[in-house]
Amino acid sequence: MTNEMMIRKAEGKWVVRAGGAVLGETSNALELTEANMPPVIYFPEADIAMPFLEAADTRIASPTLGEAQYFSIETKSNSLRDAAYRLTSPNAELDRLKGYLAFRVSDTVTVERL
């Protein structure tokens, strides 16, 4: 892994909420730090309420991360487009993130340590 990117176990218990509802809670989160970017918390898919996520048409290919698939989150009041993603074909040094989801933090999506 390059000096600019590092994956480590995220200490403690983490929760992700969308529209006020808890989508997932885990003690098995991973934290990705990349250069001068804020850390990103990745949740194991097994710890996320996947029925609230709908696969989106959005897919990206990032030179640093690899290929990613996006998901919209369906809340009671609306659909939060491209609010989560998983690396479907991560670069070799990020292979540890397979099977994990990250969330775009916003006014309606929060990721926090409990």
ZADO-1210 file (C-alpha; in nm, 4 decimals, padded with zeros to 6 digits):
<atoms>
<atom x="00.0000" y="00.0000" z="00.0000" code="MET" pos="1"/>
<atom x="00.1286" y="00.3448" z="-00.0811" code="THR" pos="2"/>
<atom x="00.2404" y="00.5793" z="00.1957" code="ASN" pos="3"/>
<atom x="-00.0536" y="00.8044" z="00.1126" code="GLU" pos="4"/>
<atom x="-00.3235" y="00.5393" z="00.1731" code="MET" pos="5"/>
<atom x="-00.3732" y="00.3231" z="00.4788" code="MET" pos="6"/>
<atom x="-00.6465" y="00.0856" z="00.5982" code="ILE" pos="7"/>
<atom x="-00.6834" y="00.0101" z="00.9659" code="ARG" pos="8"/>
<atom x="-00.9529" y="-00.1230" z="01.1962" code="LYS" pos="9"/>
<atom x="-01.1754" y="00.1638" z="01.3075" code="ALA" pos="10"/>
<atom x="-01.1721" y="00.1496" z="01.6860" code="GLU" pos="11"/>
<atom x="-01.5006" y="00.1303" z="01.8735" code="GLY" pos="12"/>
<atom x="-01.8577" y="00.0879" z="01.7539" code="LYS" pos="13"/>
<atom x="-01.9846" y="00.2811" z="01.4497" code="TRP" pos="14"/>
<atom x="-02.3342" y="00.3657" z="01.3284" code="VAL" pos="15"/>
<atom x="-02.4712" y="00.4953" z="00.9976" code="VAL" pos="16"/>
<atom x="-02.8067" y="00.6756" z="00.9880" code="ARG" pos="17"/>
<atom x="-03.0113" y="00.8000" z="00.6936" code="ALA" pos="18"/>
<atom x="-03.3135" y="01.0227" z="00.7368" code="GLY" pos="19"/>
<atom x="-03.2897" y="00.9568" z="01.1121" code="GLY" pos="20"/>
<atom x="-03.3156" y="00.5764" z="01.0786" code="ALA" pos="21"/>
<atom x="-03.0269" y="00.3453" z="01.1709" code="VAL" pos="22"/>
<atom x="-02.9039" y="00.1589" z="00.8616" code="LEU" pos="23"/>
<atom x="-02.6250" y="-00.0242" z="01.0366" code="GLY" pos="24"/>
<atom x="-02.4092" y="-00.0575" z="01.3431" code="GLU" pos="25"/>
<atom x="-02.0781" y="-00.2381" z="01.3681" code="THR" pos="26"/>
<atom x="-01.7672" y="-00.2985" z="01.5730" code="SER" pos="27"/>
<atom x="-01.5933" y="-00.4296" z="01.2585" code="ASN" pos="28"/>
<atom x="-01.5571" y="-00.1072" z="01.0591" code="ALA" pos="29"/>
<atom x="-01.2440" y="-00.0256" z="00.8622" code="LEU" pos="30"/>
<atom x="-01.0989" y="00.3223" z="00.8214" code="GLU" pos="31"/>
<atom x="-00.9318" y="00.4341" z="00.4991" code="LEU" pos="32"/>
<atom x="-00.7041" y="00.7352" z="00.5165" code="THR" pos="33"/>
<atom x="-00.5832" y="00.8835" z="00.1903" code="GLU" pos="34"/>
<atom x="-00.3333" y="01.1705" z="00.1650" code="ALA" pos="35"/>
<atom x="-00.4989" y="01.4949" z="00.2824" code="ASN" pos="36"/>
<atom x="-00.8563" y="01.3606" z="00.2554" code="MET" pos="37"/>
<atom x="-01.0749" y="01.3069" z="00.5630" code="PRO" pos="38"/>
<atom x="-01.0836" y="00.9405" z="00.6754" code="PRO" pos="39"/>
<atom x="-01.3618" y="00.7231" z="00.5306" code="VAL" pos="40"/>
<atom x="-01.5328" y="00.4578" z="00.7430" code="ILE" pos="41"/>
<atom x="-01.6296" y="00.1338" z="00.5667" code="TYR" pos="42"/>
<atom x="-01.9021" y="-00.0905" z="00.7123" code="PHE" pos="43"/>
<atom x="-01.9237" y="-00.4680" z="00.6508" code="PRO" pos="44"/>
<atom x="-02.2233" y="-00.5345" z="00.4238" code="GLU" pos="45"/>
<atom x="-02.3421" y="-00.7965" z="00.6733" code="ALA" pos="46"/>
<atom x="-02.3943" y="-00.5179" z="00.9298" code="ASP" pos="47"/>
<atom x="-02.6042" y="-00.2957" z="00.6990" code="ILE" pos="48"/>
<atom x="-02.9819" y="-00.3199" z="00.6443" code="ALA" pos="49"/>
<atom x="-02.9385" y="-00.3849" z="00.2710" code="MET" pos="50"/>
<atom x="-03.3160" y="-00.3789" z="00.1908" code="PRO" pos="51"/>
<atom x="-03.2974" y="00.0020" z="00.2354" code="PHE" pos="52"/>
<atom x="-03.0305" y="00.0298" z="-00.0350" code="LEU" pos="53"/>
<atom x="-03.1057" y="00.0099" z="-00.4040" code="GLU" pos="54"/>
<atom x="-02.8319" y="-00.0428" z="-00.6615" code="ALA" pos="55"/>
<atom x="-02.7907" y="00.2723" z="-00.8716" code="ALA" pos="56"/>
<atom x="-02.6759" y="00.2951" z="-01.2317" code="ASP" pos="57"/>
<atom x="-02.3756" y="00.4999" z="-01.1184" code="THR" pos="58"/>
<atom x="-02.0392" y="00.3265" z="-01.1411" code="ARG" pos="59"/>
<atom x="-01.6986" y="00.4883" z="-01.1295" code="ILE" pos="60"/>
<atom x="-01.3416" y="00.3880" z="-01.2023" code="ALA" pos="61"/>
<atom x="-01.0949" y="00.5702" z="-00.9792" code="SER" pos="62"/>
<atom x="-00.7194" y="00.5434" z="-01.0373" code="PRO" pos="63"/>
<atom x="-00.6572" y="00.5283" z="-00.6612" code="THR" pos="64"/>
<atom x="-00.9529" y="00.3171" z="-00.5427" code="LEU" pos="65"/>
<atom x="-01.0543" y="00.0996" z="-00.8386" code="GLY" pos="66"/>
<atom x="-01.4101" y="00.0363" z="-00.9604" code="GLU" pos="67"/>
<atom x="-01.7081" y="00.1244" z="-00.7411" code="ALA" pos="68"/>
<atom x="-02.0829" y="00.0655" z="-00.7556" code="GLN" pos="69"/>
<atom x="-02.3179" y="00.3193" z="-00.5978" code="TYR" pos="70"/>
<atom x="-02.6430" y="00.2706" z="-00.4067" code="PHE" pos="71"/>
<atom x="-02.9359" y="00.4964" z="-00.3328" code="SER" pos="72"/>
<atom x="-03.0848" y="00.4862" z="00.0163" code="ILE" pos="73"/>
<atom x="-03.4621" y="00.4629" z="00.0362" code="GLU" pos="74"/>
<atom x="-03.6021" y="00.6479" z="00.3382" code="THR" pos="75"/>
<atom x="-03.9663" y="00.7012" z="00.4382" code="LYS" pos="76"/>
<atom x="-03.9738" y="01.0427" z="00.2739" code="SER" pos="77"/>
<atom x="-03.7333" y="01.0215" z="-00.0225" code="ASN" pos="78"/>
<atom x="-03.4561" y="00.8500" z="-00.2138" code="SER" pos="79"/>
<atom x="-03.0989" y="00.9597" z="-00.1386" code="LEU" pos="80"/>
<atom x="-02.9268" y="00.9101" z="-00.4731" code="ARG" pos="81"/>
<atom x="-02.5723" y="00.7652" z="-00.4787" code="ASP" pos="82"/>
<atom x="-02.5455" y="00.7919" z="-00.0990" code="ALA" pos="83"/>
<atom x="-02.3392" y="00.4729" z="-00.0526" code="ALA" pos="84"/>
<atom x="-02.0829" y="00.2774" z="-00.2514" code="TYR" pos="85"/>
<atom x="-01.8810" y="-00.0402" z="-00.2481" code="ARG" pos="86"/>
<atom x="-01.5587" y="-00.1161" z="-00.4274" code="LEU" pos="87"/>
<atom x="-01.6439" y="-00.3952" z="-00.6720" code="THR" pos="88"/>
<atom x="-01.2913" y="-00.4193" z="-00.8120" code="SER" pos="89"/>
<atom x="-01.0619" y="-00.2382" z="-00.5706" code="PRO" pos="90"/>
<atom x="-00.6980" y="-00.1818" z="-00.6519" code="ASN" pos="91"/>
<atom x="-00.4849" y="-00.4644" z="-00.5125" code="ALA" pos="92"/>
<atom x="-00.3712" y="-00.2671" z="-00.2055" code="GLU" pos="93"/>
<atom x="-00.7376" y="-00.2032" z="-00.1116" code="LEU" pos="94"/>
<atom x="-00.8595" y="-00.5603" z="-00.1560" code="ASP" pos="95"/>
<atom x="-00.9349" y="-00.5710" z="00.2170" code="ARG" pos="96"/>
<atom x="-01.2329" y="-00.3374" z="00.1506" code="LEU" pos="97"/>
<atom x="-01.4212" y="-00.5953" z="-00.0595" code="LYS" pos="98"/>
<atom x="-01.7567" y="-00.6672" z="00.1026" code="GLY" pos="99"/>
<atom x="-01.7646" y="-00.3270" z="00.2744" code="TYR" pos="100"/>
<atom x="-01.9773" y="-00.0154" z="00.2094" code="LEU" pos="101"/>
<atom x="-01.8927" y="00.3509" z="00.2564" code="ALA" pos="102"/>
<atom x="-02.1462" y="00.6321" z="00.2868" code="PHE" pos="103"/>
<atom x="-02.1433" y="00.9903" z="00.1612" code="ARG" pos="104"/>
<atom x="-02.1967" y="01.1995" z="00.4711" code="VAL" pos="105"/>
<atom x="-02.4518" y="01.4809" z="00.4277" code="SER" pos="106"/>
<atom x="-02.7345" y="01.6549" z="00.6174" code="ASP" pos="107"/>
<atom x="-02.9391" y="01.3341" z="00.5793" code="THR" pos="108"/>
<atom x="-02.6661" y="01.0670" z="00.6092" code="VAL" pos="109"/>
<atom x="-02.4435" y="01.0495" z="00.9179" code="THR" pos="110"/>
<atom x="-02.1592" y="00.8190" z="01.0166" code="VAL" pos="111"/>
<atom x="-02.0472" y="00.8391" z="01.3761" code="GLU" pos="112"/>
<atom x="-01.8601" y="00.6563" z="01.6459" code="ARG" pos="113"/>
<atom x="-02.0756" y="00.5607" z="01.9432" code="LEU" pos="114"/>
</atoms>
